[in-house]
Amino acid sequence: MASGGLHSLATIIKRLEATTSRLEDLASLATSYLPPAAQVAASAASPGAAVNAEPTPVPPPAPHAPAPIAPPAETPRSVAEFDERIIEGRVKPFVALTKSFASPSVVEQVGLVEQEFKDLRGLLLVAASCKKPDQAGLERLLAPLQKDIEAITRAKEANRKDREWFNHLSTVAEGAPSVGWITISPTPGPYVAEVKDSTQFYGNRVLKEFKEKDPKHAEWVKAWIGLLEELRKYVVEFHTTGLVWNARGVDVEQFQSSSTPAPAGGAPPPPPPPPPAPPVAPPPPPAGASAPASGGGINAVFEQLNRGEEVTKGLRKVDKSQMTHKNPALRAGSTVPATTSSLQAGKKPTKPSKPQALMGKKPSKFALEGNKWLIEYQESQPPITLDNVEISQTVNLYGCKNQTVVVKGKCNAVTLVNCTKTSVLVESVISSISVTNSPSFALQITGKAPTIQLDSTDSGQIYLSRECLEAEITTAKCSSINVSLPVEGEEEGVFNEHPIPEMFRTTIVDGKLVTTAVEHAG
């Protein structure tokens, strides 16, 4: 018995020693996860305490703040090509060339062009990384480009007195709206080509003026035209039918917030979410209304219906003056919120901004440049009169609206392009009168004009004099054009109106097409 008891006691002591050793190991392992100060305090404690104390639980790691979505590590290919071909290949050499010889006004304007293309590059990066935003978001993205175009145009107008460099300023200003291709769909490339052609008009003036003076001016014009041509090629290659957005990209707001650099040391963890709002108390029942039935569900509904006439006890008496069906004035002034909201919900989305909206309203112009009278963007002004025009001069009207122009004397030619509700009174023309894309025009000839050309124009009125009855009128894609001829034997000012045919009949005669106007009888 004694030996058996001693053996059991020795076994118990060994097991206690093993347990103590394991507890000490667990205590040392737990202190390794504590801060340095806590580890020092733990090591200073007596080792015996570790036997009696429970092991310290391992604290969970501190939650990390969610990492912000970083912009793409690699620049999208379309943006990289824009940097290489447009910014590095064309814009920077053009700016350096301008600074080498041009006046301060031109250098300042070209600096605005450089900023314009930088803003365009930023928009291309957003489009390559984000989904297409709504109309309001798109307008916010277009705002910097609109400001750039307006600033370039203001730089031209502010330096009109700089006669020697005004053609340079006009050349740059005409090409600035080329960035408006981002609002064009489905043919942005041809739009850039049209801007380049209009820019070439003023560029040719610079070439003609400085052809024998300084070759740098010709090089400067070629660099600017080459920049616009390279932009056209880029648009055709990467944005053939319009600005391409990333259908799998993030929202614009998310991309712009992630592009903002975070402060050093990392962002602090986000604050805990706010507690839920207390439930809104239901409105009190109207005075006089009985309390609802204690039961719920469909039974409570039928119980209310079975009350009979008592159901209407809580309703208020409506006076006749408050009844819309008996008071027309009240019915006319009343609004129905449900109908209004439904109409607003059914509104069609606003169309994207066109380049004209992006460029803003252009300044008006009335000047004689060389042998050309330029009348541009005149709107609802008093009648403009050109006295004693010369045979070698031409009169060009562009972008006018609700305007009357009187041309006295004999000129070479008269042209109307993109004018609306514009009236022109002409004495005599040697060559021709041309009207293109100018709806609701009025043209009166008091002398002679051999040819009148109409193209892509709807609704127009032409008054001819007796000396102009041999005039030849050609039309293409026109409608509602009337020609008023003087009545023979009547006094001056009496006309008889004749419409120009719009319907034609084409037959095949001997293997050829024969077209005649359709005449309506009666």
LUMDRENGU-199371 format. One line per 10 residues: number of its first residue (from 0); for each residue x, y, z of C-alpha. Coordinates in Angstrom, 3 decimals, m for minus. Example, Ala and Ser with C-alpha at 12.3 -4.5 7.8 and 13.67 -1.06 7.14 Angstrom:
BEGIN
0	12.300,m4.500,7.800  13.670,m1.060,7.140
//
This chain:
BEGIN
0	0.000,0.000,0.000  2.777,2.451,0.903  4.706,1.754,m2.245  1.556,2.067,m4.368  0.689,5.411,m2.752  4.172,6.772,m3.293  4.034,5.703,m6.904  0.724,7.503,m7.397  2.068,10.645,m5.709  5.145,10.670,m7.985
10	2.914,10.312,m11.022  0.747,13.231,m9.902  3.816,15.439,m9.304  5.147,14.700,m12.813  1.832,15.565,m14.385  1.685,18.802,m12.387  5.196,19.727,m13.558  4.232,19.041,m17.171  1.108,21.146,m16.799  3.086,23.998,m15.217
20	5.591,23.918,m18.081  2.860,24.129,m20.667  1.176,27.014,m18.862  4.474,28.915,m18.759  4.908,28.378,m22.513  1.408,29.697,m23.164  2.058,32.751,m20.967  5.275,33.607,m22.816  3.506,33.156,m26.156  0.705,35.489,m25.097
30	3.085,38.241,m23.970  4.753,38.277,m27.388  1.544,39.787,m28.829  1.396,42.567,m26.254  2.878,46.062,m26.691  6.477,46.532,m25.455  5.348,48.191,m22.185  3.001,45.327,m21.424  5.720,42.779,m22.172  8.056,44.462,m19.637
40	5.313,44.372,m17.001  4.651,40.705,m17.735  8.331,39.771,m17.460  8.601,41.637,m14.106  5.783,39.556,m12.618  6.612,36.452,m10.653  6.753,33.232,m12.647  4.596,31.560,m10.116  1.737,33.852,m10.919  1.666,32.489,m14.404
50	0.776,29.102,m13.033  m2.302,30.288,m11.204  m3.412,32.934,m13.752  m5.251,32.085,m16.904  m3.372,32.609,m20.209  m3.870,36.023,m21.760  m6.007,35.762,m24.936  m4.362,36.793,m28.191  m5.832,40.164,m29.270  m7.207,40.299,m32.792
60	m5.272,42.449,m35.305  m6.450,46.048,m35.651  m8.834,46.557,m38.543  m7.251,48.225,m41.527  m8.890,51.035,m43.424  m10.023,49.963,m46.916  m7.403,50.933,m49.449  m8.659,53.504,m51.942  m9.081,52.439,m55.516  m5.953,53.571,m57.242
70	m5.957,54.816,m60.834  m4.730,52.310,m63.405  m1.033,51.672,m63.079  m0.595,51.745,m66.836  m1.775,54.631,m68.982  m4.504,53.470,m71.425  m3.249,53.002,m74.950  m5.468,55.712,m76.421  m4.160,58.253,m73.873  m0.544,57.143,m74.378
80	m0.936,57.636,m78.137  m2.434,61.073,m77.527  0.567,62.003,m75.377  3.035,60.781,m77.981  1.392,61.993,m81.171  m0.405,65.160,m80.054  1.153,66.560,m76.856  4.809,65.599,m77.420  4.759,65.358,m81.192  2.746,68.470,m82.096
90	1.679,70.756,m79.241  5.044,71.247,m77.539  6.990,71.908,m80.799  4.275,74.368,m81.864  4.486,76.236,m78.549  8.303,76.340,m78.738  8.190,77.657,m82.314  5.699,80.360,m81.339  7.875,81.549,m78.457  10.874,81.825,m80.789
100	9.503,84.630,m82.964  5.884,85.635,m82.272  4.539,88.649,m80.410  3.535,88.398,m76.728  m0.174,88.366,m77.647  0.254,85.310,m79.891  2.502,83.580,m77.331  m0.143,84.110,m74.658  m2.891,82.743,m76.910  m0.842,79.670,m77.853
110	m0.245,79.080,m74.137  m4.019,78.853,m73.751  m4.056,76.306,m76.583  m1.502,74.211,m74.715  m3.723,74.269,m71.630  m6.720,73.354,m73.788  m5.040,70.186,m75.053  m3.940,69.303,m71.508  m7.576,69.534,m70.405  m8.567,67.390,m73.391
120	m5.968,64.822,m72.329  m7.465,64.745,m68.834  m10.935,64.123,m70.246  m9.606,61.300,m72.447  m8.049,59.673,m69.367  m11.371,59.890,m67.528  m13.221,58.381,m70.519  m10.718,55.511,m70.778  m11.118,54.670,m67.067  m14.786,55.406,m66.301
130	m18.290,54.598,m67.379  m20.140,57.299,m69.296  m21.765,59.705,m66.805  m25.190,61.274,m67.051  m25.784,64.555,m68.861  m25.071,66.708,m65.800  m21.803,64.903,m65.127  m20.782,65.205,m68.779  m21.413,68.949,m68.741  m19.188,69.287,m65.675
140	m16.410,67.455,m67.514  m16.818,69.701,m70.585  m16.728,72.946,m68.591  m12.886,73.333,m68.621  m12.750,72.919,m72.411  m15.522,75.468,m72.893  m13.624,77.973,m70.749  m10.449,77.318,m72.758  m12.180,77.991,m76.078  m13.749,81.192,m74.758
150	m10.399,82.366,m73.388  m8.694,81.781,m76.763  m11.424,83.740,m78.546  m11.194,86.590,m76.024  m7.430,86.735,m76.555  m8.059,87.312,m80.243  m10.667,90.013,m79.708  m8.593,91.791,m77.052  m5.684,92.247,m79.485  m7.492,93.543,m82.567
160	m5.257,96.593,m82.550  m2.252,94.357,m83.188  m2.717,94.524,m86.957  0.513,92.753,m87.855  m0.373,89.675,m85.800  m4.165,89.672,m86.017  m4.243,87.044,m88.772  m2.125,84.800,m86.540  m4.577,85.308,m83.682  m7.506,84.546,m85.999
170	m5.791,81.394,m87.268  m5.386,80.026,m83.745  m8.901,81.066,m82.683  m10.486,79.311,m85.678  m8.747,76.042,m84.796  m9.480,76.122,m81.066  m12.991,74.560,m81.369  m11.428,71.397,m82.827  m11.607,69.816,m79.352  m15.388,69.911,m79.720
180	m15.208,66.548,m81.510  m15.830,64.918,m78.121  m19.504,65.937,m78.400  m19.924,64.763,m82.004  m21.392,61.384,m82.883  m21.129,59.431,m85.132  m18.654,61.394,m87.299  m16.173,63.325,m85.111  m13.346,62.974,m87.643  m15.028,65.001,m90.417
190	m15.862,67.678,m87.862  m12.156,68.164,m87.086  m11.503,68.310,m90.842  m14.072,71.116,m91.215  m12.422,73.107,m88.436  m9.050,72.578,m90.093  m10.387,73.881,m93.425  m11.792,77.036,m91.819  m8.464,77.542,m90.051  m6.637,77.242,m93.377
200	m8.539,80.315,m94.629  m6.767,82.600,m92.144  m3.564,80.585,m92.403  m3.403,81.390,m96.115  m3.527,85.076,m95.247  m0.481,84.676,m93.036  1.326,82.778,m95.806  0.478,85.443,m98.355  1.498,88.334,m96.097  4.824,86.906,m94.878
210	5.788,84.786,m97.877  8.730,87.013,m98.790  9.463,88.360,m95.298  10.125,85.538,m92.849  9.895,81.777,m93.513  9.138,81.125,m89.835  5.581,82.360,m90.344  4.979,79.722,m93.028  6.521,77.079,m90.778  4.259,78.237,m87.946
220	1.097,77.908,m90.074  2.131,74.441,m91.257  2.773,73.364,m87.647  m0.702,74.480,m86.540  m2.450,72.878,m89.525  m0.366,69.741,m88.992  m1.491,69.602,m85.363  m5.154,69.699,m86.415  m4.561,67.058,m89.094  m2.827,64.780,m86.587
230	m5.754,65.288,m84.211  m8.132,64.231,m86.992  m6.127,61.053,m87.649  m6.059,60.266,m83.941  m9.827,60.718,m83.625  m10.492,58.509,m86.665  m8.261,55.762,m85.243  m9.308,55.696,m81.583  m12.722,57.445,m81.463  m14.195,56.660,m84.874
240	m17.856,57.150,m83.986  m17.485,59.375,m80.929  m15.736,59.586,m77.574  m15.200,56.016,m76.315  m15.984,55.324,m72.636  m14.950,52.321,m70.564  m18.097,50.228,m70.094  m16.381,48.230,m67.308  m14.838,51.241,m65.606  m15.697,52.945,m62.349
250	m17.858,56.002,m61.776  m16.329,59.384,m62.552  m16.662,60.588,m58.946  m14.972,57.458,m57.649  m12.129,57.804,m60.141  m11.565,61.473,m59.346  m11.532,60.829,m55.586  m9.066,57.946,m55.986  m6.818,60.114,m58.148  m6.369,62.577,m55.247
260	m3.114,61.672,m53.361  m3.611,60.375,m49.790  m1.794,62.103,m46.882  1.469,60.623,m45.580  1.242,57.903,m42.939  m1.988,56.405,m44.249  m5.550,57.425,m43.624  m7.063,56.882,m40.156  m9.682,54.159,m39.819  m13.166,55.264,m40.808
270	m15.495,56.343,m38.024  m18.162,53.882,m36.918  m21.493,54.138,m38.720  m24.057,56.429,m37.104  m26.764,54.828,m35.006  m30.040,54.146,m36.813  m32.530,56.956,m36.776  m35.409,56.591,m34.355  m38.640,55.464,m35.977  m40.902,58.235,m37.104
280	m44.050,58.438,m35.047  m47.246,58.058,m37.080  m49.381,61.190,m37.425  m52.143,61.526,m34.861  m55.602,60.553,m36.038  m57.930,63.412,m37.029  m60.199,64.837,m34.373  m63.475,63.088,m34.152  m62.264,59.959,m35.850  m62.781,56.778,m33.943
290	m59.863,54.597,m32.944  m59.000,51.792,m35.340  m60.037,48.291,m34.507  m57.755,46.370,m32.242  m57.551,43.469,m34.619  m55.267,43.594,m37.665  m55.328,42.270,m41.183  m58.310,41.860,m43.466  m60.688,41.425,m40.536  m59.978,44.990,m39.370
300	m60.748,46.303,m42.866  m64.151,44.594,m43.005  m64.919,45.735,m39.481  m64.358,49.358,m40.535  m66.571,48.895,m43.613  m69.361,47.376,m41.604  m69.717,50.475,m39.457  m72.072,52.003,m42.012  m72.667,55.754,m41.888  m70.329,56.200,m38.935
310	m67.384,55.866,m41.316  m67.954,59.414,m42.660  m68.217,61.117,m39.291  m64.582,62.208,m39.353  m64.759,63.892,m42.803  m64.722,67.676,m43.109  m67.434,69.599,m44.900  m66.101,71.180,m48.140  m67.497,74.553,m49.155  m68.520,75.147,m52.785
320	m65.816,77.798,m53.143  m63.248,75.054,m52.519  m64.609,72.621,m55.086  m62.548,72.603,m58.284  m65.397,71.242,m60.428  m67.603,74.213,m59.441  m64.881,76.874,m59.403  m63.096,77.299,m62.790  m60.570,79.802,m61.401  m59.507,77.353,m58.704
330	m59.321,74.533,m61.244  m57.112,76.587,m63.546  m54.688,77.542,m60.777  m54.530,74.187,m59.028  m51.642,71.762,m59.498  m51.658,67.995,m59.241  m48.308,66.768,m57.864  m48.777,63.197,m59.088  m49.253,64.332,m62.695  m46.270,66.679,m62.504
340	m43.979,63.989,m61.194  m45.136,61.551,m63.850  m44.398,64.085,m66.573  m40.977,64.752,m65.151  m40.259,61.047,m64.989  m41.247,60.680,m68.649  m39.003,63.447,m69.913  m36.608,62.488,m72.642  m32.908,62.783,m71.831  m31.272,66.003,m72.923
350	m29.243,65.736,m76.082  m25.453,66.066,m75.757  m24.020,69.517,m76.191  m23.101,70.367,m79.720  m19.904,72.209,m80.613  m21.877,75.452,m81.092  m22.982,75.280,m77.463  m19.480,74.386,m76.426  m17.955,77.320,m78.266  m20.466,79.842,m76.962
360	m21.709,82.887,m78.871  m19.134,84.308,m81.252  m18.575,88.063,m81.515  m20.170,89.888,m84.411  m18.065,91.256,m87.255  m18.544,93.870,m89.969  m15.351,94.769,m91.800  m13.714,95.105,m95.217  m10.670,92.847,m95.465  m8.958,93.195,m98.806
370	m11.727,93.033,m101.376  m14.148,91.088,m99.157  m16.908,92.540,m97.021  m17.289,90.226,m94.000  m20.616,90.372,m92.162  m20.616,87.676,m89.484  m22.821,86.768,m86.510  m25.035,89.864,m86.760  m28.291,89.267,m84.913  m31.359,91.534,m84.702
380	m29.335,94.673,m85.389  m30.444,97.764,m87.358  m30.171,97.322,m91.133  m26.564,97.232,m92.360  m25.936,99.305,m95.488  m22.918,98.963,m97.790  m22.589,102.165,m99.844  m20.807,102.319,m103.188  m19.399,98.810,m103.294  m16.853,98.194,m106.048
390	m16.933,95.711,m108.906  m13.976,93.751,m107.493  m15.515,93.349,m104.041  m17.552,90.419,m102.718  m20.082,90.451,m99.866  m19.989,87.442,m97.513  m22.682,86.880,m94.854  m22.137,84.133,m92.287  m24.082,83.105,m89.200  m26.476,86.080,m89.233
400	m29.956,85.916,m87.718  m32.956,88.249,m88.068  m30.778,90.708,m89.976  m31.275,92.971,m93.003  m28.364,93.900,m95.301  m28.552,96.484,m98.122  m25.866,96.431,m100.842  m25.753,99.592,m102.969  m23.798,99.595,m106.200  m22.443,96.770,m108.366
410	m20.346,94.043,m106.686  m18.708,90.849,m107.851  m20.685,88.286,m105.815  m22.875,87.841,m102.735  m22.903,84.722,m100.520  m25.123,83.707,m97.586  m23.978,80.774,m95.450  m25.658,79.476,m92.263  m27.922,82.521,m91.946  m31.460,82.431,m90.531
420	m34.282,84.829,m91.404  m31.864,87.140,m93.190  m32.981,89.640,m95.847  m30.616,90.963,m98.524  m31.342,93.822,m100.938  m28.894,93.914,m103.877  m28.644,96.291,m106.820  m26.460,94.436,m109.325  m24.094,91.462,m109.230  m21.551,90.525,m111.912
430	m20.968,86.867,m111.028  m23.592,85.152,m108.873  m25.611,85.165,m105.669  m25.185,82.017,m103.561  m27.426,80.931,m100.664  m26.356,77.865,m98.632  m28.078,76.397,m95.581  m29.944,79.640,m94.861  m33.608,78.947,m94.084  m36.304,81.609,m94.301
440	m34.199,84.011,m96.379  m35.427,86.891,m98.527  m33.540,88.190,m101.553  m34.486,91.179,m103.723  m32.546,92.248,m106.817  m33.268,95.736,m108.144  m30.723,95.525,m110.986  m29.180,92.517,m112.729  m27.764,89.189,m111.573  m26.919,86.419,m114.063
450	m27.001,83.443,m111.650  m28.711,82.589,m108.375  m27.548,79.380,m106.660  m29.533,77.772,m103.803  m28.242,74.784,m101.828  m29.671,72.956,m98.769  m32.126,75.749,m98.000  m35.759,75.579,m96.953  m38.289,78.397,m97.213  m37.065,81.365,m99.212
460	m38.442,84.308,m101.183  m36.778,85.860,m104.257  m37.909,89.149,m105.837  m36.600,89.928,m109.328  m36.652,93.199,m111.222  m37.598,93.601,m114.875  m33.884,93.798,m115.792  m33.241,90.464,m114.015  m35.796,88.266,m115.779  m33.027,86.451,m117.680
470	m31.416,85.215,m114.451  m30.680,81.494,m114.120  m31.748,79.866,m110.841  m30.249,76.539,m109.789  m31.462,74.625,m106.712  m30.213,71.548,m104.842  m31.939,69.993,m101.813  m34.263,72.986,m101.445  m37.943,73.314,m100.606  m40.594,76.032,m100.314
480	m38.734,78.468,m102.598  m40.913,81.114,m104.287  m39.879,83.557,m107.004  m41.844,86.802,m107.357  m41.807,88.341,m110.855  m42.987,91.861,m111.740  m46.377,91.971,m113.439  m46.179,93.323,m116.966  m48.067,96.592,m117.430  m48.482,97.190,m113.712
490	m46.800,99.828,m111.605  m43.505,99.236,m109.794  m43.776,96.908,m106.802  m46.554,94.637,m108.070  m45.351,91.016,m108.227  m46.745,87.646,m109.185  m45.464,84.707,m107.095  m44.275,81.444,m108.700  m43.084,78.374,m106.755  m39.966,76.497,m107.820
500	m40.862,72.831,m108.513  m39.957,70.280,m105.874  m41.384,67.124,m107.469  m39.857,65.595,m110.585  m40.687,62.746,m112.917  m37.874,60.662,m114.402  m38.380,58.392,m117.422  m36.053,56.247,m119.492  m35.885,57.268,m123.153  m33.482,55.486,m125.511
510	m31.431,54.189,m122.592  m31.131,57.615,m120.938  m32.833,59.242,m117.970  m35.109,62.145,m118.809  m36.311,64.254,m115.859  m39.123,66.780,m116.001  m40.909,68.797,m113.345  m44.327,67.589,m112.258  m47.040,70.160,m112.909  m50.197,70.249,m110.809
520	m53.397,71.418,m112.454  m56.140,73.163,m110.553
//
